[in-house]
């Protein structure tokens, strides 16, 4: 399932386009993306964690 779809399922809206940022990925098990509002989306083994720009973790 896509990052955008997973975020919408938990009630979080992706702002604009997602850009992958490999500098934030500690190992190959992670995929990190940023949206245009500086929200961070972290995928690990298909499970999404969102760190909002204001620091909230979803």
C-alpha positions as CSV (number, residue, x, y, z in Angstrom):
1,X,0.0,0.0,0.0
2,X,1.3,3.5,-0.8
3,X,2.5,6.0,1.7
4,X,-0.3,8.4,0.7
5,X,-3.0,5.7,1.1
6,X,-1.7,4.6,4.5
7,X,-1.6,8.2,5.7
8,X,-5.2,8.8,4.6
9,X,-6.3,5.6,6.4
10,X,-5.2,7.1,9.7
11,X,-6.7,10.5,8.9
12,X,-3.5,12.4,7.9
13,X,-3.3,14.3,4.7
14,X,-0.1,14.3,2.6
15,X,0.7,17.9,1.6
16,X,1.8,18.1,-2.1
17,X,4.4,15.7,-3.5
18,X,6.4,13.2,-1.6
19,X,10.1,13.1,-2.1
20,X,12.3,10.3,-0.9
21,X,15.2,11.3,1.3
22,X,17.8,8.5,1.6
23,X,19.9,10.7,3.9
24,X,17.3,10.0,6.6
25,X,17.4,6.2,6.2
26,X,19.6,4.6,8.8
27,X,19.6,1.2,7.1
28,X,18.2,-0.5,3.9
29,X,15.1,-1.6,5.9
30,X,13.8,2.0,6.0
31,X,12.3,4.3,3.3
32,X,11.9,7.9,4.3
33,X,9.9,10.5,2.5
34,X,9.2,14.2,3.0
35,X,6.2,16.1,1.8
36,X,6.0,19.8,0.9
37,X,5.1,20.8,4.5
38,X,8.2,19.0,6.0
39,X,6.2,16.1,7.4
40,X,8.3,13.0,7.5
41,X,7.0,9.6,6.5
42,X,9.0,6.5,7.5
43,X,8.3,3.1,6.1
44,X,9.9,0.1,7.8
45,X,8.8,-3.3,6.5
46,X,5.7,-1.8,5.1
47,X,4.6,-0.1,8.3
48,X,4.2,3.7,8.2
49,X,5.2,6.1,10.9
50,X,4.5,9.8,10.4
51,X,6.5,12.5,12.2
52,X,4.5,15.7,11.6
53,X,6.4,19.0,11.0
54,X,5.3,20.1,14.5
55,X,6.9,17.0,16.1
56,X,3.8,14.9,16.7
57,X,4.3,11.2,15.9
58,X,1.4,9.3,14.3
